[in-house]
Amino acid sequence: MSTTYDPSNRAGLEQAAASGDAKAMYDLGYFLETSSPRDRSGAREWYERAAAAGHTAAYFRLGYLLDDSRDQRDHRTAIGWYEKAAENGDEVAMFNIGIICQYRLDPPDYRSARHWYERAATAGYADAYFRLAFVLDQWTTPRDFAGARHWYEKAAENGDGIAMFNIGCLFEAMDPPDYASALPWFVKAAEANYDKADFTVGNLLDKRIEPRDPIGARRWYEKAAAHGDSRADYALAELAEREGDPMFIVLYERAAAAGSAAAMNYLGHRLWMRPSGRNEAAATAWFERSAANGFETAKSNLVKIGVVAAPDESAPPRGIPPEVVRAPVSLATLGFAAAGSPTGVTAALDAAIDDSPYRRNAFRLADLPTDADGRRIRKRVTELEAAERLGAPLALTPLLPTPSQPEPGEAKTALNQLREPAQRLIQELFWIWPGEDGPRPGDLAGLERIWLERLPRAGIAAHNLAVVRHIQAMESPLGRHAETWLDALTAWDAAICAADSWEWLRARTEAIGDSRVGTAALAELRAALPAALLRLHTDLLVRAAVAGDRPAADLHTDVLTRFAEQIAGRPSSFDPAAVDSARDLAVRKLAAHTRTLADDASRAVQKDPKDAGAVAGRLLDNAKLPLLIIDRLQPATDPIGSGAHDDLVRTAISCDIAQFNETRSVPTSLNILERLAPLATTRSILDRLAAEWAATSSANVAHQCTLAREKTANAPKQGAQVARDLLADTQEPLARMRSAPQPNTEAVDAAHDRIATTVIHCVVGYFNETGDLDATVELMDRIRPTVRGKDALDYLREQDTVLTRIRAEREQAERLRTFCWFCGRQPGADPAKYRVGLHNNVTRRGNTTRWQSLHIDVPRCEQCRIEHAPGARLRGFGGFLGFIGFLAAFIGGIAALGASHPPGAIGAAVLGVAAILIGVAMSKSQTATEAPNRAFEYPRVQQLLAEGWRKGERP
């Protein structure tokens, strides 16, 4: 049956639907579903009537309504309606069944999800392509790579960047990985604006594919870093470090500021292992920040350096499992009126939490049950007064004695507070409730067993366990373990959720008999108790952090974190928002404390600027643990936490400026700035810190140059090494100056010139001491491109002129030493060298003559040696002939002068003289003297002759 109606007119729709028009029923359901406010119940009713009347479109709307509605969500029924729609070819319904099976059922049904995705994809529903591929890729055993690739490619044809990326991942997952095939798909994904792909492409080019392409990798890394990928910031820093770029340390800090826990750990490791001196405080801060971001290596490093203890293997197991907590009973079920105006119960609860809810509990101090009536209380007060007069304590045996024996007056004061009904109710809340099982003095272990057996049915048992565990946590060594505190919170949770706990308290308020603690007070208590119990942890955490008690602060931070994880998705009286509020409260209190520390530091510096460095150190020491806990409780984007960081950094920078103006101590400034680096969080304070780094780095360059000049003056032979160290040590300061938000180019140029002139000074001193020209030239060449100013350039040119002259002289000397002196064209040969003999220091005593000989080897080539050979032979023969002639003339002369006048004597003497003349003539000929004369012109020989040495090996 079909009627005419206006689909935007409710009255017309209702009339047509009431007449049995199935389409009108559907349209009315859609009208109610989409109207404002929505009427989902009405929509569901009309959709069901339309479906019963055969309107197939209603099947899908019913499935969607039951799948999407928060208050009527019923996935199984939704699947049933979607299946009816799917039977009529509705591919969206098929797809939605797959979504429910994969994401909304607990546990997920991947087999069914795959089935429905396949049907939707086969029917041409494009959104199903990727979902089916993902199930085949990740949730099918064994993984169906071929099927996944097929459907990913179908999705990629529609421009799905994630599908393109996942195809690349499939190639990466092959054994061995096929990076060459993966790369084009990752590039396509990046070009399709899937940001995650940018880093992956850079990583492949940088570390996976041969040959490596660092230039291409840098381009992709920079693109990834631009849209906030901290992994890319870290990779850029690694790349710069491998390439020797001095900017690498600044890049690691930028990566850390972007959230890279690996960069934080690297910076900590670098400061811890630095050869020039460890900055333990700064290194530890980086490790702690990295660990707070979940980096396991940083956690191990903290254990290695002794900052935190190794995980306690002796921690007791959980005694009260989370499963004992049932859904909270409603106020309506309890018959409690909603809390209206304050009854005083919340104020009494807050006072108990502030003062320790158990330490001064009246029932505990007086050893009375919580249901003790007025007569019994008055009797115990009388007993306590008597004991106080006598000075002898009562012999009490409470189930859980206080750590120290209470004074009678203390117990009497606590009992007097019970006259106030709200106080009485709170005091009863924080002590063991009596029952048929006791309590029995001295049998706490037996009672615990009974109470544990009654969980989760008995709220009173849960309450008593909560009190016991809380007292054990606060007053015994068990409190060192998070498990004890978690058991206490879990037991409180079970007690608050249970109806019999509140029935007990209702009975107690009736017994108290005061209208101020009726059901409204109980409703108020029920609403306030979870937050109050969490505030107990907040207060303990804040006190521990302020006092510097790292184990206790870590403990309560861990308890809040683990308890939040425990109640997530479970029935609980603790709203997750309440845990967040407790964490936020701790952050606010710790932030206020750090502001107080900062204000105190500012006042101290104003009073004594010379002590500003020590003030900054104390400020950072005292704020270290509070800031660490803030970081663990809230993300870095939290405005209160980041504000605390910024206040501290800003104040410490002011302290640093004051100390430098007073003391000019660069090392102190560097220490402070290194400690501030892990604490800066916001962009504005990071820029402020970078500007301070730049200013301090300029002073650091001047400081390093002064030290280098002093070292060279004290040990000139070390000048070259001092210059090298200076060049290495000033790379980071120069990088920090260049990376300032607004770099001061004049200051950067001046720093370069100061370094260059200092290097020249060091190498000149070194050269003057050692004559090592090679090292001097090498260092001069290194600083030559960095010189900026005219004065530095003039100084460099002056020293270059000197070096050029020295180099020319040395090259000439080297040529003299290595090339043939006689021809000047060929290298000298050691076997062919010409030896020149000299003598000096001749002394004569009687018939004894002494002298000093010296031989100079004049370089000569083999060819010249051959050419000089005839002259050498001529000199040798001439010498021999002269020697023979001398003997003949001498002997003939002697004989001729004798009495016998032997015949031929005069002839022999004449021949001898002739031989002498011929020998001398031969030895003095041009051929014979050419080589010796040239040898005596050798510069070294000439120098020695000028110094008094004479030709010849002997006089």
MOZI-V365190 format. One record per helix or strand. SS is the DSSP state (~ for helix, > for strand). FROM is the first residue (numbers start at 0). TO is the last residue. If there is no record, write none. Layout:
ss->SS from->FROM to->TO
ss->SS from->FROM to->TO
//
This chain:
ss->~ from->9 to->17
ss->~ from->21 to->33
ss->~ from->39 to->51
ss->~ from->56 to->67
ss->~ from->74 to->86
ss->~ from->90 to->103
ss->~ from->109 to->121
ss->~ from->126 to->137
ss->~ from->144 to->156
ss->~ from->160 to->171
ss->~ from->178 to->190
ss->~ from->195 to->207
ss->~ from->213 to->225
ss->~ from->229 to->241
ss->~ from->247 to->256
ss->~ from->260 to->272
ss->~ from->279 to->291
ss->~ from->295 to->303
ss->~ from->321 to->323
ss->~ from->330 to->333
ss->~ from->344 to->354
ss->~ from->361 to->365
ss->~ from->373 to->389
ss->~ from->407 to->418
ss->~ from->420 to->428
ss->> from->434 to->434
ss->> from->437 to->437
ss->~ from->443 to->453
ss->~ from->458 to->474
ss->~ from->476 to->479
ss->~ from->481 to->496
ss->~ from->498 to->511
ss->~ from->514 to->516
ss->~ from->518 to->546
ss->~ from->549 to->566
ss->~ from->575 to->606
ss->~ from->608 to->632
ss->~ from->638 to->662
ss->~ from->665 to->676
ss->~ from->682 to->713
ss->~ from->715 to->737
ss->~ from->744 to->769
ss->~ from->772 to->783
ss->~ from->789 to->817
ss->> from->818 to->818
ss->> from->826 to->826
ss->~ from->829 to->831
ss->> from->833 to->844
ss->> from->847 to->857
ss->~ from->861 to->895
ss->~ from->904 to->922
ss->~ from->925 to->934
ss->~ from->938 to->945
ss->> from->949 to->950
//
